[in-house]
Amino acid sequence: MNHLKQDSSGAPRAALLIVSLALLSIPHFSTGSGREFTSDILIYAIMAIGLYVQIGLLGLVNFGFSAFFGLGGYVGALLMMRLTPSLLPSLALTVLAVAAVAGVFGWVALKTREIAFTMLTLTFSQLLYVLAVADDRWTNGVNGLIGVPRPELPKMLADPLGLSLGSDTGYYYFTLAVFASVVWLVLTLKRSRLGSVFAGIRENEERMVVLGYATGRYKLLGFVISGAIGGVAGYMNAALFGYTGPGSLFWTMSGEAILMVILGGAGSLLGPIVGAAMFIGLSHYAAGWTDHWRLFVGFAFIGVVMFAPEGLVKIVRDRLRPRREVIASAKVGASKEHGA
């Protein structure tokens, strides 16, 4: 039996190794635009993972998640442009600022449920959008902030690694490292006791209350963690393109994040990652063919909802499961014959 367990886990580990090697080797087989494109996918995957904490782990449909993504971009840009381009203080202060705003928004929004919660979070994001458009001193109004610098690694890290975040290669590896860290963080959260509490709240909050859990505090904690991850994605997006604007706060950005989670599936952490890759990839290549590229994305979304309502990851796993069962049965039969 132990032998079979090792074999059953070997395929996912092998797939993870192959994907990791492929991601590490991308700078050696692509041009600057290719590295930037892959960095863009990873950044949006981080954003989708942040929203997954709310939708997948807590069952909260937040239609104002763009508030955290856009706020992370603005705060990070202002810190790097006016205070310091150093990575550690600018990123840390951005995360703290977005987490604080998420705490305030969450404290208010979580007093409501379902449609009221969705509409209230949407209102918060639109409020920030209006403030960004109306302000000329800090946000530069409709034009946004232009000339956002890349963050600078501390010398104690930059010199040994020989990397500069000002280069496409250096920034790609930085993005990959942050992406891996976020995946590890959320995976650890999901498997922890806190993740079990989140799952209990998602499935039956009333029962968790009866068991003595302060569900409001747990939901607020998950809301803040989710918002902070979204802020990290916004910070990195602003630094990647050297620009952040009010569009990052608009409700359509929230809609895109939700599409990413739904396309891949909210049932697993892999879902938002696959969904982000599919959404950004389809948008990128469709935009090269036609100005009406959103039609292709819309048709893809409709197709997934009709034929794979639980996401692409779920349907692929269901297709692979019979094959794994056949292989496992064959191995069990072979082991019995060998024992006999």
N, C-alpha and C positions, 0 to 999 in steps of 0.2 A: 504493500500500500504506500509506503514512503516513497518507493521508486516511482509509482504512478503520480504522486503529488509533485515530485520534482519535475517529471516530464510535463505535467499539465501547466506548470508555471514557467517552463522553459521557453515556450513560444512567445508570451508577452515580454519576457526579458530579452529575448533575441531581437524582437521588433523594436524594443526601446533602445537597445544598443545600436541597431542599424540607423534609427532616426537620429540618435545623438551624434553618431559619426557623420551623418549627412549634414546636419546643422553645423557642426564644427568645420566641415570642409567647404562650405558654401563660399567663403571669401576667396578660396583658391581656384574656384571654377566659375566665377561670375565677375561682371564689371561693377562699377560704382552704383549704377542704377539697380542692378540685381541685388546688391547688398542692402541698398536703401529699401527696396521693395520687400525683401525678407524681414528687415527690421520693422517695417510698417506692419506686416502680418503679426509678428511677435508682440508688438505693442498693443494692437487691437485684441490679440488673444489674452493679454493681461487684463484689458478692460472687460472682456467677456467673462473671464474667470472671476473678477470682482463682482459682477452682476450675478454670476452663478451662485455665489455665497448666499445671496438673498433668495433667488428663485429656486435653485436646486437644493440648498441645505435648509432654508427656513420657509420656503413656500410663499415668499413675498414678491409680488409683481410690482416692481418699481419703474414707473414710466418717466422718472426724472433723474435717471442715473447720469445723464449728461452733465448735471450740476457738478458732480465730483470730478469727472473727466475734464471739463472746461475749467473748473476752479484750479485744479492741479496744474493745468497749462499756464494760466494767468499768474498764479502765485509763484510758480517756478521761474517763469520768464522774468517777472519783476525782481525776484531775488537775484537772479544771475545777471541781469542788466544793471541793477542799481545798488546791489549790496556786494555780492561776491559770486564769481563763477565756479568757486570750489564745489565739488560734488557733494561731499558729506554734509556740510551745513545747509546748502540750498535744498537738497533732497529731504533731509530730516525736517527742516522747517516747513517744507511743502506738505509732507505727510501729516505733521502735527496740525497745521492749519486746516487741511481738508478734513481730518478726523474730527476736529473741534466743530466745524460746520456740520458735518454729518451727524454728530451727536445732538446738536440743536435741532436740525431738521428731523432726525429720527425720533427725538423726544416728543415732538409735536405730532408727526405723521402716524406714529405707532399707537396713538390714542384712538385711531380709527381703524377700520378693517375693509378688506376687499376693494370695491370700486372707490370708496371714499379715500382709502389709502393711496390708490393709484392716481387719482385725480389731484390729491394734495401734493404728492411728490412731483407730479407734472407742473403744478403751480409754482413750486419752489424753483425748479430749473428755469421756468420761463421768467420768474422774477429776477434771477441772476442774469439772464440774457438781456432783459430790458435795462438793467443797471449797467451792464457792460457796454451796450449800444449808446446809452445816454451820457456816459462819462468820457470826457476827453483828456483828463489829466493822468489817470492811471491806466486805463484800458485802451486809450486812443480811439474810442468810439467804434464805428462800423469798420474802420480800417484794421483794427487789431494791432497787436504788437509785432513789429517787424525787426529783424536783426537780432533775434534771440541767440546768444552764444551757446556753444556746446559746453557742458560742464567739464571741469578739469579734475583729473585724478590726483590724489595726493602723491607727492614725489616718492614717498616710501613704497607706493604701489606702481606708479608709472615707470620709474627707473628700472626696477627688476624685470617687469613685464615687457618693457619696451613698447608700450601702447600709448597712443594719444587718442582721446575721444573726439578730437577734431577731424580725424580721418574716418572714412566710411568703414574701414575694416575694424578699427578700434571701437567705434560706436556700435557696430554690429555685435562684437563679442560682449560688450557691456550690456546690450539689450538682451542677448542670449542668457547672460548670467543672471540678470534680474528676472527674466522669464522663468528660468529654472528655479530660482529662489521662491518665486510666487507659487509655482506649481507644488514645490515641496511644502511650503507653508500651508496651503489650502488642503493638500493631501493629508498632512499631519493633523490639521484641524478636524478634518472629516473623520479620521480614525480615532480621535481622542474622545474622552468622556464628554467634552463640550460639544463635539460633533454629534454624539448620541443624543444629547439633550436637544440640539437643533432638529434632529430627525424626529424626535418625539413631538416637538412643537409643530413641526410641519404636518405630521400625520394626525395628531389629535391634541390640540392645545388645551382643551378643557380637562382632559385626563391628566396632563402634566401639572395643571394647577391643583387638581385634587391630590396629586402625589406630593405636593408641597414645593414645587418649583416656581420661582418668581419669573414667569415667562416674559414679562415686559422687559426686565433687565437683560435677559439672555437675547431677546430680539434686538434690543438697542445695541448690545455688544456686537452682534453679527452685522447690524446695519453700519456701525462705525468701521469694523474691519473691512467690509465690502467697499465703503466709501473711500477709505485710505488706499486700497488697491487701485480703485479707479483714479485717484489723484496721482498715483505713481505713473499710471499709463498716460495721463494728460501731461505730466512733467516731461516724460520721455518723448512724447509726440511733438511738443513745442520745441525741444532741443534738436530733434531729428531734422525738422524742416525749417528751423529758425524763425518760426512764426506761430502765433496763436491768435484766434479771432473769436468773435461772438458765435460763429457757427458751431463751435465746439460745445456751447451751452444750450443750443437750440434743441427742441424736443425730437427732431429727426435723428439726432445722434443717439438719443435713448432708444428710439425705434430700431436703429441699426444694431445696437448692442443686444436688444431682445431678439432680433432676427438671428444673430449669431448663435445665441444660446439655443433657440428653437431649432435651427437648422441642424446643429450637431446633436442636440438632445440635452435636456437638463438632468438626466438620470445619472450621469457620471461626469467626472472632471474632464475626461477626454472630449466630451460633447462641445463645450464652448470653444475649445482649441480648434477642433475640426471645423466648427461653424465659422469661426473667424477666418480661417485659412480659405474656406470656400467662398465666403462673402467678399473678402478683399480681392481674392484671385479672380472671381467672376466679374466683380466691379471693374477691376483694372483692365482686363482683356476686353470686356464688353464695351468699355468707354473708348477703346481704340477702334471699334467698328462703327459705333453709332452714338449720337448724342442722347438717344433714348435708352441708354444702358440699364436704367432702372426697371424697364420692362422685363429684361432677362432675369434680373434679380427677383422681381415679383413672380414671374412664372416658376422659377426655381423654388421659391418659398411655397407657392400654392401646391406644387408637386410634392414637396416634402410633407406638407400638412395632410394631403390626400392619401399618399401611399406610405409615408413613414411618420405618423403623428408623434412618435416618441423620439424622433431624430434619426439621423443617418447612422450614428454609432450603434444604436440599438438594432437596426435592421441588419447591419453587417454582422454583429455578434450573433443574431438569430440564425443567419445563414451559415455561419461557421460552426455553430454548436453541434448540429448533427454529425459533421465530419469529425469533430473532436470526440463525440460519443462513440462513433464507430472505431476510431483509433484506440480509444481507451478500452473498449470491449475486446478488441483484438489482442491488446497487450495483456488483459486479464486472462483471456483464454490461453495465450502462449505461456504465461507464468504458471497456470494450473497444469498444463501438459508437461512443462519442464519439471514441476514439483512431483508429478506422478512418476 
